[in-house]
Amino acid sequence: MRKNWVKTVATAVALLLLAAGCGGQAQTKPAADQTKPGTPAAPAEEKRLTLYTSFGADLYNPIAEAFKKETGIEVDVVYAGTGEILKRIDAEKAAPQGDVMLGGGAESFEAYRPAFEAYKIKEDDAIPANLKAADRLWYANNALPLVIAYNKNLVKETEKPSGWKDLTDPKWKGKIAMANAAKSGTSFLQVTTMLTIFGRDDGKGWDVVKGIVKNAKVLDSSTQVIKGTNDGEYSVSLTYEHGAWKYLKAGGPVGLVYPAEGTGTMIDSVAVIKGAKHPQNARTFMDWLLGKQGQAVTAQLGLRPARADVASPEGLPAIDKIKRVDVDQNWAVAKRNDILTTWQEILTK
């Protein structure tokens, strides 16, 4: 009897162990079945994205918050100047820490092409050809016309300048502010815009630049330029649309003039960083930012959206009402050192 009882218990234990083993297999099988049909799916990315940007907090916070609300993806922001960001991305190329870069002109992205990865967004057709790379390495998020800002308390409407050349008039001596083209991308574009309009090779463009510099105080940044105009330190300044719009929106005494001869356009570009840790999230961000929802947020922040089917920011004229000038970026990049050498000579005379 004892033998039979021991045998029965041993058999029962064996069956229990077998059942436990089969139960473990049964629990793991459904997880494997979830990948069918087709190749097993890659592990899902965590709901995070690292954004490198030269946008200030007044811009990147609303963008990051709206994106998270729509997608559930948390955005970790690293803020710095465009040049610093590009150097950081280059230094991290063996182990990239960022996923997307936002801010900076197309020329900056072109100069650091190996650092980025081409991606064609879902609504590619909605972005004009001149606001994206031919291979889709970068897209423009926004396009900002250069403007002449003036303080309405210091300049009568009947006396405001109508364009670039008006600012060479001696009556503006000491009343104009502009940034140093060697330190400011905005100012460099202002110079190349005037050279494009009035003459790149015959010296006539430089005559206009010289005439304005003769009347101006040259500051270190575009931020100082427009702030000084709003505060009444300067009557007129050469700046970009969004910089002036912020003061206008806040009720400041700032008026905008779009130069009658035409004006250049600054663009803030966006691209996926090559080797990004969260490549799918990076692409999702690109699709959202350049989709109607993202571009609507861009417009609400006073940035003129890249998409033509999204309205201009409140209080600004439609883009087709502004005479624009296309500056040859290849020429500007190739001639940058020569242009800045001539610029420096003008400053020191």
C-alpha positions as CSV (number, residue, x, y, z in Angstrom):
1,M,0.0,0.0,0.0
2,R,2.8,2.4,1.0
3,K,4.5,1.7,-2.4
4,N,1.4,2.4,-4.3
5,W,0.7,5.6,-2.3
6,V,4.3,6.9,-2.9
7,K,3.9,6.1,-6.6
8,T,0.6,7.9,-6.8
9,V,2.0,11.0,-5.1
10,A,5.1,11.0,-7.4
11,T,2.8,10.7,-10.4
12,A,0.7,13.6,-9.2
13,V,3.7,15.9,-8.6
14,A,5.0,15.1,-12.0
15,L,1.7,16.0,-13.6
16,L,1.5,19.2,-11.6
17,L,5.0,20.2,-12.7
18,L,4.1,19.3,-16.3
19,A,1.0,21.4,-16.0
20,A,2.9,24.3,-14.6
21,G,5.4,24.1,-17.5
22,C,2.6,24.0,-20.0
23,G,0.9,26.9,-18.3
24,G,4.0,29.0,-18.6
25,Q,4.2,28.2,-22.3
26,A,0.5,29.1,-22.7
27,Q,1.1,32.5,-21.1
28,T,3.9,33.5,-23.4
29,K,2.3,32.3,-26.7
30,P,-0.2,35.1,-27.1
31,A,2.5,37.7,-26.9
32,A,4.3,35.9,-29.7
33,D,1.1,35.7,-31.7
34,Q,0.7,39.5,-31.5
35,T,3.5,39.9,-34.0
36,K,1.7,37.9,-36.7
37,P,1.3,38.1,-39.6
38,G,4.7,39.3,-40.9
39,T,8.0,40.1,-39.3
40,P,8.1,40.6,-35.5
41,A,7.6,44.3,-34.7
42,A,10.5,46.3,-33.3
43,P,10.2,47.4,-29.6
44,A,8.0,50.4,-29.3
45,E,9.8,53.7,-28.6
46,E,9.3,55.4,-25.3
47,K,7.0,58.4,-25.4
48,R,9.8,60.9,-25.4
49,L,11.6,63.2,-27.8
50,T,14.6,65.5,-27.4
51,L,14.3,68.8,-29.2
52,Y,17.3,70.9,-29.9
53,T,16.2,74.5,-30.6
54,S,17.3,78.1,-30.9
55,F,13.7,79.2,-30.3
56,G,13.1,80.9,-27.0
57,A,10.9,79.5,-24.3
58,D,8.0,81.8,-25.4
59,L,8.0,79.7,-28.6
60,Y,9.2,76.2,-27.7
61,N,7.0,75.8,-24.7
62,P,3.7,76.2,-26.5
63,I,4.9,74.0,-29.4
64,A,6.1,71.2,-27.0
65,E,2.9,71.4,-25.0
66,A,0.6,71.3,-28.0
67,F,2.5,68.3,-29.5
68,K,2.4,66.4,-26.2
69,K,-1.4,67.0,-25.9
70,E,-1.9,65.7,-29.4
71,T,0.4,62.7,-29.3
72,G,1.2,61.9,-25.7
73,I,4.9,62.3,-26.5
74,E,6.9,64.2,-23.8
75,V,9.4,66.8,-25.2
76,D,12.7,67.4,-23.5
77,V,14.0,70.7,-24.8
78,V,17.7,71.8,-25.1
79,Y,17.9,75.5,-25.9
80,A,21.0,77.2,-27.4
81,G,22.0,79.4,-30.3
82,T,22.0,77.9,-33.7
83,G,25.8,77.7,-34.0
84,E,26.1,76.1,-30.6
85,I,23.5,73.5,-31.4
86,L,25.1,72.6,-34.7
87,K,28.5,72.1,-33.0
88,R,26.9,70.0,-30.3
89,I,25.2,67.8,-32.8
90,D,28.5,67.4,-34.6
91,A,30.3,66.5,-31.4
92,E,27.6,63.9,-30.5
93,K,27.5,62.2,-33.9
94,A,28.9,59.0,-32.6
95,A,26.1,58.8,-30.0
96,P,23.4,61.4,-30.9
97,Q,21.5,62.8,-27.9
98,G,19.0,64.9,-29.8
99,D,16.1,63.8,-32.1
100,V,15.1,66.9,-33.9
101,M,16.6,70.4,-34.5
102,L,14.3,73.4,-34.9
103,G,15.5,76.9,-35.7
104,G,18.2,78.3,-37.9
105,G,18.3,79.1,-41.5
106,A,18.5,76.6,-44.4
107,E,22.1,77.6,-45.0
108,S,23.0,76.2,-41.5
109,F,21.4,72.9,-42.2
110,E,23.1,72.7,-45.6
111,A,26.5,73.4,-44.0
112,Y,26.0,70.5,-41.6
113,R,24.2,68.1,-44.0
114,P,25.9,64.9,-42.6
115,A,24.3,65.6,-39.2
116,F,20.8,65.2,-40.5
117,E,18.6,62.6,-42.1
118,A,16.1,63.2,-44.9
119,Y,12.5,62.6,-44.2
120,K,9.5,63.3,-46.5
121,I,6.6,64.4,-44.3
122,K,3.1,63.1,-44.9
123,E,1.8,66.4,-46.2
124,D,4.8,67.3,-48.3
125,D,2.8,68.8,-51.1
126,A,1.5,71.5,-48.7
127,I,5.0,73.0,-48.3
128,P,6.2,75.2,-51.2
129,A,9.3,74.0,-53.1
130,N,11.4,77.0,-52.0
131,L,10.7,76.1,-48.3
132,K,12.1,72.6,-48.3
133,A,15.3,70.8,-49.4
134,A,15.1,69.0,-52.7
135,D,15.9,65.8,-50.9
136,R,13.7,66.7,-47.9
137,L,16.7,67.0,-45.6
138,W,15.1,70.0,-44.0
139,Y,11.8,71.9,-44.1
140,A,11.0,75.5,-43.3
141,N,8.7,75.7,-40.3
142,N,8.1,79.5,-40.8
143,A,9.1,82.3,-43.2
144,L,9.7,85.7,-41.7
145,P,10.0,88.8,-43.9
146,L,12.6,91.4,-43.0
147,V,11.0,94.7,-41.9
148,I,11.8,98.3,-41.0
149,A,10.3,99.0,-37.6
150,Y,9.6,102.5,-36.3
151,N,8.5,104.0,-33.0
152,K,5.1,105.7,-33.6
153,N,5.8,108.2,-30.8
154,L,8.9,109.4,-32.5
155,V,8.0,109.1,-36.2
156,K,4.9,110.5,-37.8
157,E,3.0,108.3,-40.2
158,T,3.7,110.8,-43.0
159,E,7.4,110.7,-42.3
160,K,8.0,107.0,-41.9
161,P,10.5,105.4,-44.4
162,S,9.0,103.5,-47.3
163,G,12.1,101.3,-48.0
164,W,15.7,100.6,-47.6
165,K,17.0,103.6,-49.6
166,D,15.0,106.1,-47.6
167,L,17.2,105.2,-44.6
168,T,20.3,106.7,-46.3
169,D,18.8,110.2,-45.9
170,P,20.9,112.3,-43.5
171,K,17.8,113.1,-41.6
172,W,18.0,109.7,-40.0
173,K,21.5,110.3,-38.6
174,G,21.8,108.7,-35.2
175,K,18.2,107.5,-35.2
176,I,18.6,104.1,-36.7
177,A,19.5,100.8,-35.1
178,M,20.7,97.6,-36.8
179,A,22.6,94.5,-35.7
180,N,26.1,93.6,-36.6
181,A,26.1,91.4,-39.7
182,A,29.2,89.5,-38.4
183,K,27.2,88.4,-35.3
184,S,23.6,88.4,-36.5
185,G,22.1,86.2,-39.1
186,T,19.2,88.6,-39.5
187,S,21.6,91.5,-40.2
188,F,23.6,89.4,-42.7
189,L,20.4,88.7,-44.6
190,Q,19.6,92.4,-44.6
191,V,22.9,93.1,-46.2
192,T,22.6,90.4,-48.8
193,T,19.0,91.5,-49.5
194,M,20.2,95.0,-50.2
195,L,23.0,93.8,-52.4
196,T,20.6,91.6,-54.3
197,I,18.1,94.5,-54.9
198,F,20.5,97.3,-55.6
199,G,23.5,95.5,-57.2
200,R,25.8,92.8,-56.0
201,D,28.7,93.4,-58.3
202,D,28.6,97.0,-59.4
203,G,29.0,98.5,-55.9
204,K,25.5,100.1,-55.9
205,G,24.2,97.7,-53.3
206,W,27.1,98.5,-51.0
207,D,26.4,102.2,-51.5
208,V,23.0,101.7,-49.9
209,V,24.5,99.6,-47.1
210,K,27.1,102.3,-46.4
211,G,24.5,105.0,-46.4
212,I,22.4,103.2,-43.8
213,V,25.4,102.3,-41.6
214,K,26.5,105.9,-41.7
215,N,23.2,106.8,-40.0
216,A,22.9,103.8,-37.7
217,K,24.1,102.6,-34.4
218,V,25.3,99.0,-34.9
219,L,24.4,96.7,-32.0
220,D,25.4,93.1,-31.1
221,S,22.0,91.5,-31.6
222,S,18.6,91.9,-33.3
223,T,16.9,91.6,-29.9
224,Q,18.6,94.8,-28.7
225,V,17.6,96.6,-31.9
226,I,13.9,96.1,-31.7
227,K,13.7,96.5,-27.9
228,G,15.5,99.9,-28.3
229,T,13.0,101.0,-30.9
230,N,10.0,99.9,-28.7
231,D,11.5,101.7,-25.7
232,G,12.1,105.0,-27.7
233,E,15.9,104.8,-27.7
234,Y,15.8,104.6,-31.5
235,S,13.3,106.0,-34.0
236,V,13.8,103.3,-36.6
237,S,15.4,99.8,-36.7
238,L,16.1,97.1,-39.2
239,T,14.7,93.9,-37.9
240,Y,12.5,90.8,-38.7
241,E,8.8,90.6,-38.6
242,H,8.3,88.4,-35.6
243,G,10.6,90.5,-33.4
244,A,8.5,93.5,-34.1
245,W,5.2,91.7,-34.0
246,K,5.8,90.7,-30.3
247,Y,6.0,94.3,-29.3
248,L,3.1,95.3,-31.5
249,K,1.0,92.5,-30.0
250,A,1.8,93.7,-26.5
251,G,0.6,97.1,-27.3
252,G,3.9,98.8,-27.9
253,P,4.3,101.9,-30.1
254,V,5.8,99.9,-32.9
255,G,4.9,100.2,-36.6
256,L,6.0,97.9,-39.4
257,V,7.2,98.8,-42.9
258,Y,7.7,96.2,-45.6
259,P,10.3,97.8,-47.9
260,A,8.9,99.0,-51.2
261,E,11.9,97.7,-53.1
262,G,11.3,94.2,-51.8
263,T,12.4,92.3,-48.8
264,G,14.3,89.1,-48.0
265,T,12.8,86.2,-45.9
266,M,14.3,84.5,-42.9
267,I,13.3,80.9,-42.5
268,D,13.5,78.7,-39.4
269,S,14.1,75.2,-40.5
270,V,13.5,71.8,-38.9
271,A,15.1,68.4,-39.5
272,V,15.6,64.9,-38.0
273,I,19.0,64.4,-36.4
274,K,20.8,61.5,-38.0
275,G,21.0,58.5,-35.7
276,A,18.3,59.9,-33.4
277,K,17.4,57.7,-30.4
278,H,13.7,58.2,-31.1
279,P,13.5,58.2,-34.9
280,Q,9.8,57.4,-35.1
281,N,8.9,60.1,-32.6
282,A,11.1,62.5,-34.5
283,R,9.1,61.8,-37.7
284,T,5.9,62.1,-35.9
285,F,7.0,65.6,-34.7
286,M,7.9,66.6,-38.2
287,D,4.5,65.5,-39.5
288,W,2.7,67.3,-36.7
289,L,4.7,70.5,-36.8
290,L,4.3,70.9,-40.6
291,G,0.7,69.7,-40.6
292,K,-2.2,72.1,-40.2
293,Q,-2.4,71.8,-36.4
294,G,1.3,72.5,-35.8
295,Q,1.3,75.3,-38.3
296,A,-1.7,76.9,-36.7
297,V,0.2,76.9,-33.4
298,T,3.1,78.5,-35.3
299,A,0.8,81.3,-36.5
300,Q,-0.7,81.8,-33.1
301,L,2.9,82.5,-31.9
302,G,3.3,85.3,-34.5
303,L,5.5,83.2,-36.8
304,R,4.4,83.3,-40.4
305,P,3.7,79.6,-41.3
306,A,5.3,77.8,-44.2
307,R,2.0,76.4,-45.3
308,A,-0.1,78.7,-47.6
309,D,-3.3,77.1,-46.3
310,V,-2.8,78.4,-42.8
311,A,-3.7,82.0,-42.1
312,S,-1.0,84.6,-41.3
313,P,-0.6,85.7,-37.7
314,E,-3.2,88.2,-36.4
315,G,-2.5,91.8,-37.3
316,L,-0.1,91.0,-40.2
317,P,-0.8,91.3,-43.9
318,A,-1.2,88.3,-46.1
319,I,2.2,87.1,-47.5
320,D,1.0,87.7,-51.1
321,K,0.7,91.4,-50.2
322,I,4.4,91.7,-49.5
323,K,7.0,92.2,-52.3
324,R,9.6,89.6,-51.6
325,V,13.1,89.1,-52.9
326,D,14.8,85.7,-53.2
327,V,18.4,85.9,-52.1
328,D,20.6,83.3,-53.7
329,Q,21.7,81.3,-50.7
330,N,24.4,79.5,-52.6
331,W,26.0,82.8,-53.5
332,A,25.5,84.2,-49.9
333,V,27.2,81.1,-48.4
334,A,30.1,81.1,-51.0
335,K,30.7,84.9,-50.6
336,R,30.1,85.1,-46.9
337,N,33.7,85.8,-45.9
338,D,34.1,88.4,-48.7
339,I,30.8,90.1,-47.7
340,L,31.8,90.2,-44.0
341,T,35.2,91.6,-44.9
342,T,33.6,94.5,-46.8
343,W,31.1,95.0,-43.9
344,Q,33.9,95.2,-41.4
345,E,35.7,97.8,-43.5
346,I,32.6,99.9,-43.6
347,L,32.2,99.7,-39.8
348,T,35.8,100.8,-39.1
349,K,35.7,103.8,-41.5
